[in-house]
Amino acid sequence: MPEDSRRNTARIPVIDLGTNRMAFLDRREGKVRFAFPQMTITDDEIKALAADFDDPARARANGIRVDGTRYSTLSVDTRSIHARMGQETILAVATQHWIIVGVYDKELEPARETQLVEVLAGLISDDTKAERMIGLLSDLIDKKGR
């Protein structure tokens, strides 16, 4: 393999999102577009999450509710929410159109959380990327289920 090829290959990051559950939420329509494994996120929970990103003080004071579970907020701003309930940690990342929610069965280290926020934000940085990611994930799940 030529040296240039090895150098280019080495720069491609491989990142394990490590989630137990993940959901792509359409913020404008207030609907779940993709969830795996199945998460029951209500329209009211989506609206509340969107409002929490618009007003981080609200999430800081009240915590957040996702999939019927109330999480205590650890950190929040207009781009990401990091919350916890027992051993479960949730990381939500938002743009104007999308919210991605990842649920983890362990505490996230601050450096890992920052890395995940950047990766998740990249997945939904524009509508085309988000739609493509939803399609790819759906196809992958369909193939595994066969």
Solvent accessible surface area in square Angstrom, and as a share of the most:
residue,aa,sasa,rsa
1,M,154,0.69
2,P,95,0.60
3,E,108,0.48
4,D,88,0.46
5,S,45,0.29
6,R,124,0.45
7,R,115,0.42
8,N,84,0.43
9,T,83,0.48
10,A,86,0.66
11,R,162,0.59
12,I,117,0.59
13,P,101,0.64
14,V,145,0.83
15,I,54,0.27
16,D,104,0.54
17,L,41,0.20
18,G,33,0.32
19,T,37,0.22
20,N,69,0.35
21,R,50,0.18
22,M,17,0.08
23,A,0,0.00
24,F,0,0.00
25,L,0,0.00
26,D,2,0.01
27,R,43,0.16
28,R,159,0.58
29,E,117,0.53
30,G,7,0.07
31,K,96,0.41
32,V,51,0.29
33,R,90,0.33
34,F,21,0.09
35,A,19,0.15
36,F,92,0.38
37,P,60,0.38
38,Q,149,0.66
39,M,2,0.01
40,T,96,0.56
41,I,12,0.06
42,T,66,0.38
43,D,62,0.32
44,D,105,0.54
45,E,12,0.06
46,I,1,0.00
47,K,128,0.54
48,A,35,0.27
49,L,2,0.01
50,A,15,0.12
51,A,34,0.26
52,D,5,0.03
53,F,2,0.01
54,D,106,0.55
55,D,71,0.37
56,P,25,0.16
57,A,59,0.45
58,R,92,0.33
59,A,0,0.00
60,R,143,0.52
61,A,85,0.66
62,N,95,0.49
63,G,8,0.08
64,I,2,0.01
65,R,99,0.36
66,V,0,0.00
67,D,35,0.18
68,G,52,0.50
69,T,37,0.22
70,R,111,0.41
71,Y,1,0.00
72,S,73,0.47
73,T,27,0.15
74,L,97,0.48
75,S,55,0.36
76,V,15,0.08
77,D,71,0.37
78,T,93,0.54
79,R,99,0.36
80,S,15,0.10
81,I,0,0.00
82,H,13,0.06
83,A,0,0.00
84,R,49,0.18
85,M,90,0.40
86,G,55,0.53
87,Q,136,0.60
88,E,43,0.19
89,T,0,0.00
90,I,0,0.00
91,L,0,0.00
92,A,0,0.00
93,V,0,0.00
94,A,8,0.06
95,T,41,0.24
96,Q,167,0.74
97,H,22,0.10
98,W,1,0.00
99,I,0,0.00
100,I,0,0.00
101,V,0,0.00
102,G,0,0.00
103,V,0,0.00
104,Y,2,0.01
105,D,89,0.46
106,K,114,0.48
107,E,114,0.51
108,L,10,0.05
109,E,123,0.55
110,P,106,0.67
111,A,80,0.62
112,R,71,0.26
113,E,25,0.11
114,T,81,0.47
115,Q,73,0.33
116,L,0,0.00
117,V,14,0.08
118,E,92,0.41
119,V,36,0.21
120,L,0,0.00
121,A,13,0.10
122,G,34,0.33
123,L,33,0.17
124,I,1,0.00
125,S,64,0.41
126,D,68,0.35
127,D,59,0.31
128,T,84,0.49
129,K,92,0.39
130,A,0,0.00
131,E,74,0.33
132,R,143,0.52
133,M,45,0.20
134,I,11,0.06
135,G,33,0.32
136,L,101,0.50
137,L,42,0.21
138,S,39,0.25
139,D,78,0.41
140,L,99,0.49
141,I,47,0.24
142,D,80,0.41
143,K,135,0.57
144,K,155,0.66
145,G,69,0.66
146,R,222,0.81
